[in-house]
Amino acid sequence: MLKVDLDTLFHRSSTRVDQDSTVVRDHLADGKIVRWRELLDLGVSANSLSAMIRRGDLDRMEWGTYQLTPDLRPDPEETPDVEDDNMYLEQFQEVIPKAPNAVICMMSAVAYHGLSLDVPHQVWIGIQHGRRPPRLDYPPVKAVKWRKAEALSLGVETKSFQGTDIRITNLERTVTDIFRYSSNLHDPTLPRKVLKTAMEKPEFDREKLADYARTFSVKDRIWQDVEMLDLMGGAPQSHHASSFPAGYQSNGPGIA
């Protein structure tokens, strides 16, 4: 009788692991990295997750974060949301799961948008003031702390790399941040160089730059360089209709 009960219990346990394994594999089918808690919230049992790790279905990336093993992950060439043309996304993917609310910014965003030939030796992230940056052996992380929650969303876009959503400042917000934190840069001429390169890009939007510059209280500094670059012919003729949109210099509240 006891043997029958043990066989029944083992069968039920094995069935539960198989069921949970299907849920986990479906959830991670795009190759993303997730936290243990996220899998538990799907209704997957801790015992099933432990069993999946033991039998090689899951890889532990860092403490509390997991990904399907390589044999079960999708081929990046078959994943439509992978931006294979940008070499920085894979590096960003190493950081974001450890700092899920962070935003890739500053020199990392400059490199991503192709605004400088400098290759950053750190991954720059923006985080909420009061939070601690993640501790990683590699890649090294440089954190900028923002006091207002709006700084984590205004001018921030989301890219996807192998299932991991990566939040990064857009072109115009990146330029704005470089001016805001120019004292943290090794090259004092970098903000103007970054602005010039951004203005040469067809997707550059002066309206957006004006809004961000006003919001983050760097409108005067950016306006001066925009005017200078316009006079020097530092931007395509199509962008020369006006230096900045009307009302650009109006005062408004800033965000730290």
Steps between C-alpha positions, in 0.01 A plus 500: 500500500782736590675424168183583309468830687863588426457414133189716485677787673799476267274494195312808619825683575644411160180611329508834684862558398416426136202735512703776662784441255263566211389828660858611559620406153210685338566806716872500420466396137640833380824448693446762769646494850253513789498504877398201712203696636364560150488126438333434835239762413410288196391225738816295458608325819843548655549122493438495126751778441761316705431185299536691172837634610618152599400343169651784296194688375592824676830684543559717806648824364544682831341453838125504441507535120453217251496424128429194289810294429666564160345191341152629581555865408393636160755562230566879504485502119143373521391750765332797326548752783879461524697804383810316381644812341576660837787342690412668829165333568656173611707687758194691620315170533751391763411798720126556466378177670695606810356852485157456338390863552822651366536696178806476275625857465793738462808357324339160451206666323743721306675186373171325425373791289834534320569852630867444581785271406595463866429151632382524862676273747197502729129454453334825604157468659252745645329387820257646751671705772535289812545171316828316488659409167550130434830340592646315205840355427441575135412728338586787738208733566489878540177630653340842473232558764182687411276650768181533296316195368434684172870480420463124470233526230528829310681442173555133578440230241501121530710269287475122510797267486448124522186551705646756739339845494770764521397857582728763352489875455406604148718713275385841625484402867854361474626834371319677783654276765851548361458874552347450845787290627785646297707540818514120523663467158871481423467722193340844551440534126302176480151651546540722195644211296210276600249773417658559159489130411140472621394800291642330190276198542177500293294383797615789722200691638553857620160515663591209726842642583343835586246335730761291681746789528233719655376227735849415623610863536780504241316699234740796493813290464358283226340795320836678476667200339207436265522861382874472452474174305228647281718800417795272429292269286527222755164347416317409176327788326161341563551557871581869466150644477534625856755439770245363742120509494323819598473544873805286564649746747189521713559401858366177641558266790809284483546137590807375683 
